[in-house]
Each structure stands twice: as C-alpha cells, then as structure tokens.
C-alpha cells in the first residue's frame, strides 16, 4: 500500500500541503518538529500544575524517601510498603531529581522529567514505525498526532509510570516491526536490541503490562500469518541477556528484601482487584475507552474514522496486520478489564494514529462520507474540550467563571478555525490542529487549572505554614513533624516532610510535641477529637492565620483546614491568699 499512500492523485490545491509535509520530512526535521510540538503541549502542565493527588504524589514521595533512607530497593510511602508497581519509574525519577536537588527542595518538576522523556520516546518511535512500514509522511503525521494528543501530552507532565511505559512499549514495537522487515543480517541489526530493551524497561516500570501487550500482538500475528521466521530472528542472545540484566537484579533483590511479600501484594492487592472489578476505581462496562476516544486522542481524533476504514480495507496487507496486532489485543484487554482509567490505552494509541495517517494520505480523505465522519469526530472532541473549563468552574470553582469563559473562548475559536481549514482542505489545516492543541494545553493546564485555589490546597497549606514559621522542613528550629487529621493527601506529605503524621487522630497525638505545626479539618468530627486527645496529653493548640477552604479532589469533598501550633498547656498555680 506504500504506493497508494505516496502516489494517490491529489488535486492541485492539496499539492502545497504535501510539499509542506515533505519539507518537514527531510533529515532531522521530523524528529525536531515532533519534540517541539510535544514540548509546547506538555510544558504548560509540566511547569504550572502543583503535585497531583493521589498517584503522582505517592510516586514522588516514595522516590524522595529512597534518598532519605538510602534504600533504593524497597518502595515505601511513609512507613507503609508500596508493593504495587516495580522500581523502574523511581530509579528514573531519582536519576533526574537527584542531580537537580529535587529530594531536598520537593520540586515536583524534577520528578516529572522521565515522563516527559518517555512521551518523547513514544512519539519518535511512532514516527519511526510509520517511516519503516510506509513513508516518512505517514510517520510524521502519526508522530505529530500522538505528540499533541491530549492524553500523551498530559501524561508527559505527570510523574508516574504511564508516559514512560508508553515510550518503552513503543520502542519494543519498533524493534518488532523492524524484525519482521529484516529477513537477514539480524545479528548486527538494532531491531532485537530495541525489542528487548523496550520489554525489559517496560517490565521494570509497570510489571507485566508492557510485555503482555507485545506477547499478545506476537501471538495474534502467529495465528494470523502462520509465519515463525521473525520469532527466530527475535531470539537474539546478547539483547535478551541485557533485558534479563535490566529486570532480574531488582526482582531478585525485592524478593529477598520482602521475603516475596512484594509479589503477593502486587498481584493480590493491585492487579487482581482491578481484574475482578474490586479496585478503588469503579467497575465500568466495556466500550468506555471507545467513547472517550474523541477526547483522549484530540485533536488526532480526526484520524480515528480513517483508521477504522484503513484497518478493514487493507487488512490483508502485512503492514496493516502488524498495526492491527498492535492495536486489537491490547484495546480488547483494556475494554474487558472492569477497572478503566483514560490512560490505560495509551500504549496502543500509536497503532490507531498510524492507521489513520495511512488512510489520510491514501484514498480515504477523498471519500466524502469518511471525510465528514472524521470532521464530526473532531468537532465532538473540540466541543468537549471547549466546554471543559466551564464545567470545571461550575462544579469546582464558582468564583472562576470569568477565567473559564476566557479559556473556553480561546479553545473554541482556535478549534473553529481548525475545523474550517480542515473542511477547506487547506495546507494550514494540520498546523491549525496542532495550534488548537497548544492553545488548549496552555489555557487549561497552564493557566486556568493552576489559577483555581480550590485545587491547590496542599500548596497553599505549605505556603501558609512557611508564612507562620511552622513548616517542619522549611522553618528553622521547628521540631516537627507536622501533625493533623481529616486531610492526609500525599501532596501535603511530599511538600512538608516524610514523617508528617496526618493519617488519624491517634497517629497525630502520638507524634505531637510542643512547637510542631498542626493542620486539621475544621469539621467537628476531626477537630474536636484531636483537641481533646491533645489535651489529655497536656498539649493545646494556638491557632494561626485564617482557615483555608478548598477541594479534596481525590475524594470530591469540600474541606476547610485550620493551621495551628502545638503548645504545652500552662500548668495551673494555686491561688494566693488576700493581700494584707
């Protein structure tokens, strides 16, 4: 089908658009352009967003504690073992946060760098797979679509596993694609190295998910094609040994350090509940990921109908079979699992966008019904993105309607311009779509969400503790730890100190000492028991500053927090007799 993709007759008015695309396909230009687009869409949230609850803050706090304890094998959140995900993302975060002084300063951006790099790797691998299978045009379109897509560009600014997993999984698929395209000389080829390094790092970052996706793809190809020649080429001793060297040392070390408890907890408390629909995330019927696709792919969602058309029309093409084997088993697995979060399907997004790029550059865009279907899907995603700030303002921050209107107006205007240019088949349509993604990222993640005080409660509490001289880490002479009840979000623990005692009244009283800072939920069910328990220990609270109102968005509850200092209760003295 490469001839179809490259040589489909186009009208004269489309020729300039293809010339512009060809200009950016030369040399290192596609790599630079893809990375610049990713940075433009990812950096607003990467820089401006506070530490996010709960996953991101748990990850960065666990990494911080590795520096504090010197234990880079076991994963803990405060005193509790965090036996859920392997060590890979923590080591990557340590490699960036350590040199940048992140553990001491609690600068969350230092911990987000591996996610940004993982997202860049994912986008570049999508480009390379497209160029390998078809042409640089196909690769560049798909690479740009995933780079500016809402999901990858958002995950690139969050310090957890998903962007890094997407990057190394894409690297494994690049190696697999090259293996199928290189029948000889494989011992000196880079393909097995890409495959096994990608698999090894994916296994070290998120356990079996990445390798399972690639294995399912391989099984589908074997059943479909009945050709094992590429499997023989994949059996490459040196690269397989390197993958083992990446994975096995830590897996052996954690088994010894925890007497195997890590694996029992990871399967029994994390993976199994998700598969059984008993995790903290509610069970969602199959089809949810498909319904979300116009938004999470946006603005690359314009390629979804084209991808479906290409998949059916060219299913007998070996290259399309590879992309379908990348897409179908993983997507079905994520749809079948009861627990569903939007980012789960990210490792297979590249296959969708590559199929869509093939259809766009082939005959698909010249079919009116397909073109209009693509525009409708794009328009739906644009409508939802435009409404998002208004919905947030209505549900979360009633005092930010004016900023929400400004953000929604900006997104809506650039979205309409992009839609018009797409309908006119302008040479600038692609640039307009990328521009709409950049504007939306800046408006929502860079300006609007960071300006909502209700969502920035932990950061405001930390700043108030500094202002009152009560911060357990940043205020000189404070004995710490910070104590409290009714608000135990990981972000506040990360921003203050690892020994902060916020989990319960009992834990707070046990850690309380004169001079320590205190943060308590003003709800009587938390404040009154804490004050009474402190009094029994001979301690009292001197309130400081004004209460801070916000949203505990992890639970969806409005909350008001009070800040104070733990002080010793003055001893009563016996009253003296009357003066003579």
KETOR-237531 format. One record per atom (N, C-alpha, C): x, y, z. Coordinates in steps of 0.05 Angstrom, whole numbers, plus 5000, padded with zeros to 4 digits. Example, Ala and Ser with C-alpha at 12.3 -4.5 7.8 and 13.67 -1.06 7.14 Angstrom:
2
526448865156/524649105156/526449345156/525749555142/527349795143/525850015157/
//
This chain:
580
501649765000/500050005000/501750255000/504450235003/506050475003/505750634978/505450494955/504950644930/502450804932/500350684944/497850834947/498151074965/499651034986/499951255005/501551484992/503551424977/505351634966/504351744940/502851584924/502351664896/499451714889/497651714910/494851774904/494652044891/493252064868/492952324855/491652524874/492652764875/491452964892/490853204874/488853354884/488253604870/490453804873/490553994855/492754194855/492854344881/490454414892/490454574916/491454424941/491654154939/492753994961/495753964958/496854024934/499653974929/501454134948/500754384953/502454544970/502554434998/500254325008/500254195034/502153965035/502253795015/504053575014/506953665011/507353884996/510153994994/511054085022/509354215037/510054295064/510654065082/509053845079/509553605095/512253485087/512753475061/515353365052/517753525062/517353785064/519553955075/520253875103/518253815120/518853745147/519653445150/519353295128/520153015129/523152965125/524553175118/527353145110/529253145134/531252965133/533352965153/532352935181/533353115199/532653115227/530153285232/529053415212/526753585216/524353455229/523653205221/521353085234/521753035264/524152955271/524752905299/524553155316/525753375305/525653625319/522853735321/521353715299/518653825299/516853675319/517053405319/515453245337/516053315366/518653345373/519353405400/518553695408/518753885390/517854155395/514854165400/513354025384/510454015388/509753895415/511053675422/510553545447/511253735470/513453875469/514254065490/512154285492/511254385470/509354605470/506754525484/505954275480/503454175491/503754075520/506153975527/506553855553/507554055574/509254245566/510554415586/508654585603/506454685592/504654855609/503854705634/502954455632/502154305655/504554205671/506654135657/509154045670/510254255689/510054505681/511254725697/509254825718/506754865710/504855015726/503254855746/502754595741/501054445759/502454365785/501054385807/502054305833/502354005834/503753885854/503853595856/500953485858/500453295841/497653195838/497152955856/494752955868/493852725884/492252535866/492352275871/494052165892/496452025881/496251925856/498351755846/501051895843/501052135830/503552265826/504952325852/503552435872/504852505897/505752255912/504452035909/505351785921/507951695908/508151715882/510551635868/512951805876/512552075876/514852245882/515552235911/513652195929/514352165957/515851905962/515151695949/516551445952/519451475942/519851615919/522551665909/524051835928/522852035939/524152215959/525152055983/523551865992/524351716016/526651526010/526951455984/529351295977/531851445982/531851705976/534151875981/534551906011/532451926026/532651976055/533651726070/532851486061/533551246074/535951106062/536651176037/538751036024/538050766013/535450696015/534450436006/533150465979/534550385958/533550415931/532550145920/531749965938/530549705930/527649695938/527049755964/524349745973/522950015968/520349995962/518650235956/516750275979/516850515991/515150566014/513850846012/511450866023/510151126026/509851166056/511451346067/511851376096/512651106107/511250996127/512050746139/510750506126/509150546105/507650326092/509050236067/509549976064/510749876039/508849926016/509950025994/508350075970/508849855950/507649635954/508149395937/506149385915/506349565896/504449565874/505849555847/507549755841/509049765816/511949715821/513449615801/516349575804/517849835808/520449815809/522150025817/522850225795/522350145769/523550285747/523050585747/520550675751/520050965749/521451105772/521750975795/523051105818/526051145812/527250955799/530050985792/530451205771/528651215752/528751435732/528351705745/526451725763/526051975777/528452055794/529651855807/531951905823/534252015806/534451905782/536651995764/536352285755/533852385755/533452665748/533252845772/531852755793/531352925816/533852955833/535552745834/537952755850/539852975841/540652975816/542453195807/541253475808/538553485806/537253745807/536353825836/537253675856/536653735884/533653705890/532253545874/529353515878/528653405905/530053195916/529153085941/529153285964/531053475963/531153675985/529153905981/528853985956/527154215951/524254145946/523653885942/520953795935/519953935910/521753975891/521054085865/519953865848/517253865844/516053635831/516853615801/517553845789/518353835761/520753655756/522553645776/524953475773/524153175771/521953105784/521052825783/519352775758/518452985744/516852945720/518452905695/521052955696/522752935672/522652665659/522752435674/522552175660/519952145644/517752255654/515252235639/515452385613/516652625614/516952785590/518752645570/520852525579/522652375562/521252125550/519751985567/518251755558/516251825536/514852055539/512952135519/514452205493/516752335495/518352385471/519252135457/520051935473/520851675461/518451555447/516051565459/513751445446/513051575420/513151845419/512451985394/514551935372/517051925380/519151875360/519051585349/518451395367/518151115357/515751085339/513551225344/511351215326/512151325298/513651535298/514651645273/516351435258/518251315273/520051125260/518550875250/516550785264/514950555255/513550625229/512350865228/510950955204/512850975180/515251085186/517251115164/518250845155/518550655174/519550385167/517550235150/514950245158/512950095144/511950225119/511850485119/510650625096/512450855086/512351085098/513851315089/514151505112/515951695108/516351905129/513852075132/512252105110/509752255112/507952135133/507551875130/505751725149/506851745177/509451705180/510651715207/510351985219/510852195203/510752465214/507952545223/505952475207/503252545214/502452395240/503052145242/502351995266/503952095290/506452145286/508152245308/507252505319/506452685301/505352945310/502752915323/501052735313/498352695325/498552585354/500452405359/500652305386/502052505404/503952655393/505452855408/503553075418/501753165402/499953385410/497353275422/496953015421/494552895432/494152955462/491752985470/491153065498/492352875518/492152615513/492952415533/495952415537/497452375515/500352355518/501552615528/500752835518/501853095526/501153155555/498953045565/498253085594/499952895611/500152635603/501752445619/504652525619/505552675598/508352765598/509052955620/507053075633/507453265654/506653155681/506352895684/505552765709/507652555717/508652575741/510852395749/509852125759/508851965739/508151685745/508951515722/507951275720/509051075702/508151085673/505951215667/504551165642/505951265617/507151505618/508551605595/511051455589/512451385611/514951215607/514250945597/512050825607/511250565596/510550585567/509150795559/508450825531/510950845513/512950995523/515451025508/516950765504/517350605525/518850365522/517250145508/514550145511/512949955496/513150015466/513050275459/513350355431/516050275420/518150295437/520750205428/520749915422/519449755439/519249465434/517749405408/515649555402/514149515377/515849605353/517449805357/519249885335/521249665328/522349535349/524049315345/522649085331/520149025340/518648815328/518048865298/517349115292/516749195264/519249155247/521549235258/524049205243/524748915239/524348745259/524848465257/523248335234/520748415232/519148305210/519948405183/521248635182/522048745157/524948685149/526448545167/529248495162/529748195162/529548055140/529847765139/532647665143/534647835140/537447735142/539147935157/541547845165/543448025178/542548115205/540747965219/539548065243/541448085266/543647925266/545447925288/546748195291/547048345269/548348605271/546248835270/543748765270/541648965268/540949075296/539749315296/538949425322/536149325331/534749185314/532049105320/531748945346/533248735349/532848585374/533648745399/535548925396/536249095419/533949275427/532549395407/530249555413/528049395425/527549155414/525448985425/525948915454/528248815460/528748705487/529248925507/530549145499/530849365518/528049485525/526449515504/523749615509/522149425528/522349165524/520948975541/522048985569/524748995571/525948995598/525149235614/525349475602/524649715616/521649725622/520049635603/517149635609/516549455633/517849225635/517449045657/518449165683/520549325682/521549445706/519949685715/518349805697/516750035703/513949965712/512649775698/509849715706/509349415704/511249255710/510848965712/510048845685/507948675685/507348515661/505848655639/504848895644/503049025624/504449055597/506749185596/508149235570/508848975556/510248795570/510948545556/508448385548/506348395564/503848245557/502648355531/502748615527/501648735502/503248635478/505848635480/507548545458/507148245453/506948085474/506547795471/503847745457/501747885466/499147845453/499247915423/500748135417/501048205389/502447985373/504547885385/506047665372/504347415367/502747345388/501047115385/499047155363/497847395361/495947455341/497147435313/499647535310/500947515284/501547225277/502447075296/503046785291/500546635282/498346685295/495846545288/494846645261/495146905256/494047015231/495746935207/498446955210/500246915187/501546645186/501646505208/502946245209/505846255199/507246465208/510046515200/511646555225/513646385230/515146405254/517946505249/518546595224/521246675217/522146915234/520347105239/521047345255/521547275284/520247065294/520646975321/523546865324/524446715304/527146615305/529146845305/528547055290/530347285289/530347445315/528047425329/527847565355/529447435377/530047175373/531647025394/534547105390/535347315403/538047425400/539347445427/541247265432/542447225458/543347475472/545147645460/546147875474/543948075484/542048135466/539948325474/538048195495/537647935494/535947805514/537347805541/540047775541/541547785566/541448065577/541548265560/541348545570/538648585583/536448495571/533748515583/533748385610/534848145612/534948005637/536548165658/538748285649/540348445667/538848695677/537048805661/535449025668/533348955690/532148725686/529848645703/530548485727/532148275723/532448065744/533748165770/535848335769/537148405794/535248535815/533548715806/531748835825/529548635834/528548485815/526448285823/527548085843/530048005840/531247825860/531647975886/532648215884/533148375909/530648425924/528448495911/525948565925/524748305937/525148085923/524147825935/525547775961/528247815961/529847765986/529147976007/528848225999/528348436019/525648416032/523648316018/520948296029/520048016033/521847816030/521047536032/518747466013/518847585990/516747525970/514147675973/513947835995/511447976000/510748175978/512748295966/512148495944/510448365923/511148125914/509647995892/506847915900/506547825925/503847755934/502048005936/503248225945/501648465947/501048585920/503148585902/502748695876/500548555860/500448295863/498348135849/495748145864/495848095890/493448065906/492048325912/493548545916/492348795924/492249005902/493648965880/493649165859/492449055833/493748845822/492848735796/490248585798/490048395816/487648225818/485048385823/485048585842/482548735846/481748885821/483648985805/482949125780/481648935760/482748695759/481548495740/478848395750/478448395776/475848305787/473848525791/474648775785/472748995788/472349075817/474449015835/474149075863/476249285872/477449425853/479449625860/478049885869/479650085876/478550335885/477250485862/477850405837/476550515814/474050355808/471850475804/469350335799/469350175774/467849955774/467649785750/466049935729/467149925704/465950075682/465449875659/463149885646/462549685625/464449725601/464849515585/466449535561/465349745542/467149875527/466450085509/467050365519/467850385544/468350645555/470750785542/472850625536/475250745523/474450845495/472750695481/471950785455/470351045456/468651065476/467051305479/468851545486/470951495500/472851715508/474751795486/474951625465/477051665445/476851945430/474552065425/474652325412/476052535429/476152495455/477352695473/480252625478/480852365486/483552305493/485552305470/484452265445/486152285421/486252575411/484552745420/484153015408/486753175408/487353315385/485853335360/486453115340/488152925348/488652695330/486252515326/484052575341/481652415337/480452435309/481352635294/480452645266/481352405250/483352265260/484452025246/483051765253/481251775273/480051525282/478351395261/476451535248/474851405226/476651305204/478651465197/480551385176/482051125184/482651105209/484050865219/482250615216/479750645223/477850415221/477450335192/477250535174/476950485145/479450335134/481850435142/484350315132/484550025143/483849995168/484149725180/482449515165/480049595157/478349395143/479249365114/479849585101/480449585072/483149445066/485049485084/487749385078/488549165097/486649015108/487248815128/489048595118/489148555092/490848345081/493748435077/494248685080/496948795078/498548725103/500948615100/502448515123/503048745142/503448985132/504049215149/501649295165/499249285153/496849345168/496249125188/496848875181/496548665200/498248715225/500648815221/502348875244/501049085262/500049295250/498749515265/496249415279/494749235266/492349125279/493048945302/495248795299/496148625321/497148795344/498249025339/499049215360/496549325374/494449385359/492149515370/490049335383/489149125368/486748985376/487048835403/489048665407/489148515433/489248705457/490948915455/491249095478/488649245483/487449355462/484949505466/482749335478/482449085467/480448905478/481048835507/483548805514/484348735542/483548965560/484049215552/483349445569/480349485570/478949425549/476049455550/474749235567/475948995567/474848775583/475348805613/477548945620/478148975649/475949155662/474949075685/472849235698/473749525705/476249545715/477249805723/478349945697/477450185693/478250335669/478950615676/481350695669/482250975670/483051055642/482851315636/483251405609/485951335598/488051335616/490751295606/491451005600/489750815607/490450535603/491150475574/489650585555/490050505527/492450655514/493850825528/495950985516/498050815501/498850585510/500950435495/500050345467/497450345461/496650255434/495650485417/495950735427/494950965411/496550995385/499050925386/500750955362/499650805338/498550565343/497450395321/495050525309/493250645326/490950785315/491751015297/493551175306/494351415291/495851345266/497451135267/498851055242/496850955221/494850795230/492750715211/491250955200/490751145217/489351385208/490951545188/493551565193/495351715175/495451585148/495451315148/495451165122/492951235106/490651235120/488151295106/488051585097/489151765113/489152045106/490752105080/493051985079/494752025055/494051845032/492351645037/491451475016/488851575005/487051394998/484551474985/482351555004/482751525030/480651565049/479551855050/481352045050/480552325052/478952425028/479052285006/477652364982/474852244981/474152095001/471351995004/469852175022/467752295011/466252505025/465152405052/463952165052/462752065076/464852025098/467251935090/469351885110/470552145120/470852335102/471852595110/469952735129/467352725124/465452845142/465252705169/465452435168/465552285193/467852375211/470152405198/472552485212/472252765224/471052945209/470553215218/468553215242/466553055240/464653035263/465952935288/467652735286/469152635310/470952855321/472352995303/474053215312/472353435325/470053495313/468353705324/467253635351/466653375355/465653295382/467853325403/470253245396/472453285415/473053575421/472853745400/473254035403/471154155421/468654065418/466454165434/466854095464/467753845469/468153765497/470553925509/472653955494/474954105504/474254395509/472554505492/471654785496/469954815521/468354615527/466554635550/467954565576/470354435574/471654335599/472154555620/473254785613/473654995633/471055085646/468955105630/466355195641/465254985660/465654735654/464654525672/466254525698/468854555696/470554565720/469754805738/469255025725/468455265741/465855225754/464055095741/461355045752/461454855776/462954635773/462954425792/464954465815/467154605809/469354625829/469754905839/469855095822/470755365830/468755575819/466655625835/464555805826/465556095821/467856165833/468856435830/470756475807/470956275790/472856305768/471456295741/468956375740/467456355714/468656535693/469656765701/470756945680/473256825667/474956705684/477356575672/476556335656/474456195665/473555965649/472456045622/471056265622/469956365596/472256445578/474356575589/476556645572/477956395560/478356195578/479755955568/477955815547/475455785552/473655655533/473455805507/473356065509/473256225484/475756185467/478056185480/480556145465/480655875452/479855665467/479855395455/477755375433/475455495437/473355475417/474055615391/475355855394/476056005370/478055855353/480255765366/482255615350/481155355340/479355235355/478154985346/476455025321/474955245321/473255305298/474955365273/477155515278/478955585255/480055325244/480855135262/482054885252/479954725237/477454715247/475354575232/474854685205/474754955203/474255085177/476555025158/479055035167/481254975150/481354685141/480454505159/480254225152/478154185130/475854315133/473754285113/474654405086/476154625087/477154745062/479554595051/480454395066/482754245058/485254425052/485554605071/487754805069/490454675076/492554785065/495254685071/495954745100/494454935113/495055005141/493254855161/491654665151/489854525169/491354375191/493454235183/495054085203/496254265224/497354495215/498454685234/496354805252/493954845242/491754945258/490854745280/490854495272/490154285292/492254275314/494854285307/496954295327/496654545344/496054775331/495755025345/493455005365/491254875358/489054845376/489754685401/491454475396/492354315419/494154475438/495854645426/497654815442/496055015458/494155145445/492455345459/490955215481/489754985476/488154845497/489954765521/492354675515/494154595536/494954835553/495655055540/496355305554/494055415570/491655415558/489355535571/488455365595/488355105592/487354935614/489454855634/491654735624/493654625643/495654845652/496055045635/498055245642/496955485657/494455555652/493355805664/490855745681/488855625670/486255605684/486455425709/487155175706/487254995729/489155085751/491555175744/493355275766/492255525780/490355665767/489255905780/486855845798/485955605799/483755525816/484755465844/484355645864/485455595891/484355345904/481955275897/480755035909/482354775903/483654775880/485154535872/488054545881/488854765893/491654795901/491954805931/490254645945/490054665974/492654595988/493954375980/496454285994/498554495991/498854605967/500854815962/500355065979/497755135982/497055365999/497555306028/497055066037/497654996065/500655006070/502254896052/505154906055/506155196056/505055366039/505855656039/505055786065/502655726075/501755846100/503455756123/504255506124/506055406145/508755556144/509755606120/512255766118/511756046129/509556176121/508956446130/508756466160/507556256172/507156256201/509656146216/511656076202/514055966215/513655686226/511755536215/511055266226/511755036207/513055096185/513654886166/515754696177/515154436178/517054246192/519754216177/519854296152/522354266137/523554536129/521954736124/522954996114/523155206136/521955166159/522055366180/524255286200/526355446203/528555376221/527655336250/528755136262/528155096291/525654946297/524154866277/521654726283/522254426288/521254316309/521854036315/520453846297/518053926287/516553736271/515753496288/514453296277/513353316250/510753466249/509853526225/507153636221/505153426229/503153516245/501053326253/498353426244/496353256244/493653346237/491853116232/489353176225/487352976219/485353086200/484152916184/482052996165/482953086138/485653096134/486753166108/489553036107/489752816094/492252656093/493252616064/492752806047/493452776019/496552746015/497352565997/500252525993/501652785984/500352955971/501653205962/502553375986/500953386007/501853536031/504153406045/504153136046/506452996057/508953046041/508753036015/511053095998/512053376002/510253576004/511053856006/512153926034/511553756054/512453826081/514753646089/514053406100/516253236109/515252946110/516952756106/516152476103/514952366128/515652476152/514552366177/512052516186/510852676168/508352816175/506252616184/505052676207/503052486219/500252596215/499052526192/496552636184/494352426181/495052166185/493251956178/490851926197/491151996222/488951956242/489552126266/487452156283/487852296309/489852146326/489751886327/491551736343/494451776335/494951766309/497651806298/498652086304/496852286301/497652566305/498352606334/496852506353/497352546381/499952406389/500352176379/502852026385/505352176377/505152326354/507452466344/507652756354/505652856368/505453136375/507553206396/508653446392/510553556412/510353866410/510953996432/510754296431/512454416409/511354606395/512754736373/512154626346/510854396345/510254276319/507854416306/507854416279/505554526265/503254326264/500854436260/498454266260/496654356238/495454166223/493554226203/491154036208/488754146211/486553976217/484054066201/482553866193/479953926180/478154046201/476954276194/475254426212/472654286219/472054066205/469653906211/469853806240/467653846256/467853756284/468653466289/468153296269/468853016273/471852966273/473353166264/476253146264/477453346285/476553596285/477853796302/477353736332/474953686340/474353646368/475853406380/475753176367/477252946378/480252996380/481353136361/484253196362/484853376385/483353586389/483853776410/483553636437/481453466440/481153326465/483353136471/484252986450/486452796454/489052936461/489553166449/491953316456/491853416484/489553506493/489153606520/489853386540/489053146534/489752926552/492752866554/494152956534/497052926534/498453176546/496853366555/497953616566/498753816544/497453806521/498153976499/495654136490/496054356478/493954526468/494754626440/492954776427/493454886400/493155186401/495255326390/495055606386/494555656356/492055736349/491355766321/492755996308/493555956283/494956166268/493656216241/493656456232/492556526206/489656476203/488656476178/485856436172/485456156161/483056046165/482455776154/482755786123/483555566112/483855536083/481755346072/480155456054/478055296042/478955196014/478154946008/478954835982/477454575977/478454425958/477154175949/479153945952/478353745967/479853495967/478953335943/480153395919/479053285894/479452985892/481252865908/481452575908/478952445918/477552575936/475052475947/472652625937/473052855925/470853015916/469453165937/470853225960/469553355983/470653635986/468953825992/469754086001/470954066029/473054216034/474354196060/475454466069/475354516094/476554756106/478654676126/481054776124/483254696141/484154926159/484754856183/485755056203/488654986210/490255186213/493155156218/493655266246/495355116261/496055206288/498755096296/499455176321/501955076333/501354926358/502554696361/502154536385/503754666408/502454726430/503754856453/503054696478/504854726497/504354586523/502154736538/500454586551/498354716567/499554836592/499055096597/500255226621/499455076647/501355036665/500754906690/499155096708/497154996721/495555156739/497155196765/497055446775/498355506801/496255566822/496755496847/494855536868/494555836874/492055916876/491556206881/492656286909/493956516910/495056616936/492856746952/493356776978/491356896996/491157196991/489257337004/488857627000/491257777011/491857996998/494058177007/493158327032/495058347050/494558497074/495658777071/
//
